[in-house]
């Protein structure tokens, strides 16, 4: 079964309830993914046409380390998000305090069928999983639904890795000032691949296929800091 068109709701209007948070920290095996919506990715709410856009269209730019994460579906909405606890090591732009923890929300993730269905309101449940359906999901037992997954990410997406570091361009959410989102989606993330060396923003940043990122340009962290300083002046 494939989900009918998912509710493409802007993160600006998404809630952040994590009652159905993903409990495991290991990327699900491909054979355990029953429903895959690989077209899903972060919503492109900004476009960066120049480096200066990363300053003018971001509320903050920070370098830090992932401490923890959870994957959840805001109650009733049928849309999975990943909520990261991010420890800020250095602030390159904006007013976020260094040595503080912030919550960063990104669109997409994995959830067990059981947790996902538990998050839906009755109307959405009937729309996505009608009682009359003769789908693979409808044939699963309750225990099987706790072991099988829905994926709302590109094929090959890996779970965030505790301890990984990155530079994020961030926007504060208007409906919840305790949450941040990545400005420009993939355009706003510089993933650190070795000490002091970052990948330039690219659509393969969250994929496990090494061949896809081998050709991506690198940038030294100190060079990126200098670019931010120059763009702010």
N, C-alpha and C positions, 0 to 999 in steps of 0.2 A: 504494500500500500504506500502510496505517496500522499503526503498531506495535500489538501486542496490549497489554493493560494493562501499563504500565511498572512497573518495580519501585519502589514507593513506599516508599523506605527513608529513614528519618530521617537528617538530616545528622549527627546525633550518632554514627551508626554508619558514615558514609561515610568512605572513605579519601581521601587527597588526592593520589594519584599523578597526575602530569601528563605521562605518557609520550605520550599522544595529544593534546597541547595544540593548540588551534587556532592556526594559524600566521599567518593574515592578521589585520589590524586593521580591516578594512572590513566593515560589515554586509552579509551576503549579499543579493543581489538576490532579490526574491520568486520570480522564475521559476526560480531555482537551488535552491529549497527543495523537496525531493522528499517528505520526511516532516515533517509538522507536528503537534506535540502542544501546541496553543496553550492547553490547560487547565493546563499546568504553571506553577507559580510557587513562590516561596519557601515552605517549610513554616511554617505558623503555629504556632510552638511556645510563644509567649506572646501574650496579648492585653493591650492597654493600655486601661484604662477611664478613666484620669485621667492628667494629666501626671506626677503623683507616681509612677505605675507605671513610667515610663521610668527613674526612678532606682532603685527597688527591684528591678526585674526586669532591669536591665542591670548588667554588671560595669564598663562604662566608657562614657562619651559623649565623642566626639572630633570636632574639626573638622579637615579636612585635604584633601589633593589626590591624585587618582589618578595614579600614576606609570606603571603598566603593568598588564596583565591577561593571563590565559590561560584558555582554556576546555578542559575535559578531562572524561573519563569515568573515574572510579575503576575500576581494573582489574576486569573481569568483571561489573560491576553494572548496566550499561545505563542509567545516570542521569548526565546532564550537569550539571556545576557550573562556575561562573565564579570563579576565584581572582584577587583584586585585590591589587596591591601599593599600599598606601595610605600616603602620607606624612602623619604627624600634625603639624599646625601648632599646635594648642592642645587641651589636655585640659580638658574641662569637669567631668568626673566620673571617678573611678577613678585607677589608678596607671600608666597608659601614659605613657611619657616623651615630652614634646613634642620635635619634630625627630627622631623615630625613624620607621622604616618597619615596618609590620605587614602581615600577610596576612589578608585578609577573604574568606571564602568565601560565595557565594550560590548558591542552587539555580537551575538552568536555564542556557541558552546555545545556541550553535550549534556543530556540528561537521561536517566533511566526512564523507560516507558511509564513505570509506576509513579515516579516523582512528577513527571510531566503531566500525566493525566490528573493527578491530585491537585495540580495548580490551576486547572481550568475551571471556569464557571460552567454551569450546566448547559447553557446555550452553545458555548464554544465546543464543549465536549461532544455534544450531539452533532455539531457541524463537522468536526474533524474525525470523530469516531462514532458514526451512527450505529445504533443497535442492529440494524439490518445488514450491516457490512459483513462480507465474507472475506475479510482481509487477513493477512498474516498476524496482525496485532490481535484481532478478535479471537484467534485460536490459541493465544498464549495464556498460560495459567498465571495466577497472581505471583507466584514465586519466580516464574520466567520473566515477568515484566520488571522485576527488580534487578535482572541481569542483562537485559537488552536495552539498547539505547536509541534515542533520537539524536541526530546530528544536524546542527544548523551552522555548519562551517564548510570551508573548501575541503575537498578530499586531500588527506595528508596533513591536516592541521594537527599540531601537537598540543597537549596540555601545557599551559604556562608552567615553567620550571621554577620552583622555589629557589631563590638565590640569584636568579638571572637579573642582569642589569640592563638599563635602557635609558635613553633620553626621550621624554614625552613632551609634546606640545599639547597643552590642556586648555579646555574651556570649562568654566564652572556651570553646572546645571542650574537653570533658572528656577526650577521647581523644588530643588533640594540643594542647598548650599554646602552640604556635607559631602556631596558627590561631584566628581569631575568626569569628563569624557575626553577621549583623545580627539583633538581638533584635526579635521581633515582625514579622519580614519587612518588608513595605512600611511598617508603622507606625513603624519605627525609622530611617527615612532622611529627612533634610531636604536636598533638592537645591538647590544654589545656582544661581539663574538669572541673576543679575547681582550685581555686587560688593556684598556685605553683605546681599543679599536672598535669602531661602530660600523654597522651596515648603513648605507644611505637608505632612506625610506623607499620601500618597494612592496609590491603586493605579495611577495613570497616570505615576508618576515615571520609569519606564524606557521610556515609549512616545514615538514620534516625532510622533504626531498632536498638533499644536499646539492644535487646537480642544478637545482633551480636558483640557488643563491651563490654558486661559485663565481658567476660572472658579474655579480652585483658590486658596484663600486664601494670602497671602504673610505672612511674618514677618521682621522685621529680625534679623540675627544678634545684635546687642547685646541686643535684647529677649529672645531665646531664652536667651542666657547668664544674664540676670537671672532668668529663670524657673527655670533649673537651680539657680542659687544659692539662690533662695527655697525650692525643693523640698527641697534638701539640709539646710536649716537647721531 
